[in-house]
């Protein structure tokens, strides 16, 4: 019997084992639950970022094509009536110099003979069979991307084949009779410039492939291995339905990708060419942050389980220590010593030796245990919330960096102003238009820097009215104003004002277009 009693586990061992098992179970449950929740959120966020990149690209394409469509249409309006070929030649050369991406600009007679063209290319040639000439007579100004072998040879193309987007308008006299056609070949390389403006900053840390796809599914711009092919994918089907979002899919090369998709919607009176934009990223690379989070959470869970086990063993030994003291008291009483039972025991097995004190100690130990568990839970929650907050701050910083990159590479001047009238943003195009560098402009009063003196009082009053009422009817509208450059020259411009009024950010933004280009 004595040897059997020695083989039994002590109360401390049982308690330590129970604490270890419970801590392991709790850690595993919390790790699995939080891992699944966080993984889903991170995957959604990654996919949403790709979808947003696709949407930004379609918006930039639509706006760029709208600008070219409008510019060519304005030239055509000026050329209506009797054709003065000298004047026409001057207009065409000025247009090409203002936007070198116009590879060829020409005017034909009603039968399709080229009367005058930039660099004298194709003058005298018959272009009546060309789709852009026929479409212009039908009132269809835009033609999709195509190769132009003859023009490419005349321009001396080197490297990748030259491709163009055609813009053409019929010219008419006062009686409405067609006097000719103004045709423009827009070099497709401008799409590469938009691609670089949006994706080069992103690609510094990730490998992301943008694709521009025609209405028929042919890849107009993308990685060399897919350019020119026809895609039949779930992302293309969704984009064809006018949807915007992201999907995980397997491509013809057998690789899995996460793909954001969007489709062009046109812009104002530019109807769009039915282009689709796909932004793909290798699935393993896209979900690398998720896999990294898996490993960190697993390692954290194992460390937490180890710490809880050690704490359990220590706590078990601490709990059993009073029992050993009580045994000593019992032995002393048995030996006849005048030993008073300490009032520190909380177990009914020894209630006959110190019942009242045992009850009190039991309550104290129970409260202390609850407080310890509460502290552990509170610390864990603080750590989780701190990690979530850090992740949110990092995402905000990433979005601000992407937004700043888009502003810095915008084709139009951009100015940001806080609610006190101080300049907060000033991109390279604003430097070119107004003369002041970004370093000179930031922090200066917008009214004193670029607003003519006769309009400064009205500007300050409008800003004060907004601060008092919160109403800004000019926001979102295209308005025409006069600005002053560094040399004191007054510039007629058109501005589109935006407003950001959040707890974190409060500013006005303005994209500016120089109206002298239309003069």
Protein Blocks (a to p, Z undefined) as FASTA:
>chain_A
ZZmmmmpccfklmmmmmmmmmmmmmmmmmmmmmmmmmmmmmmmmmmmmmmmmmmmmmmmm
mmmmmmmmmmmmmmmmmmgcjddfklmmmmmmmmmmmmmmlmbacdddfkopafbdghhi
oihiacklpmklmmmmnopabdcddddfklmmmnopghjaddddddddddddfkopafbd
cdddddfklmmmmmmmmmmmmmmmpccddddddfkopafbdcfklgopacddfklmmmmn
opacddddddfkopacdddddddebjajbnbjoiacdddddfklmmmmmmmmmmmmmmmm
mmmmmmmmmmmmmmmmmmmmmmmmmmmmmmmmmnopacddddfbfbfklmmnommlmmmm
mmmmmmmmmmmmmmmmmmmmmmmmmmmmmmmmmmmmmmmmmmmmmmmmpcbdcddddfko
pafbdcfklmmmnopafklmgopafklmmgcfklmmmmmmmmmmmmmnopafkgopacdd
ddddfkopacdddddddddddfkbccdddddddfklmZZ
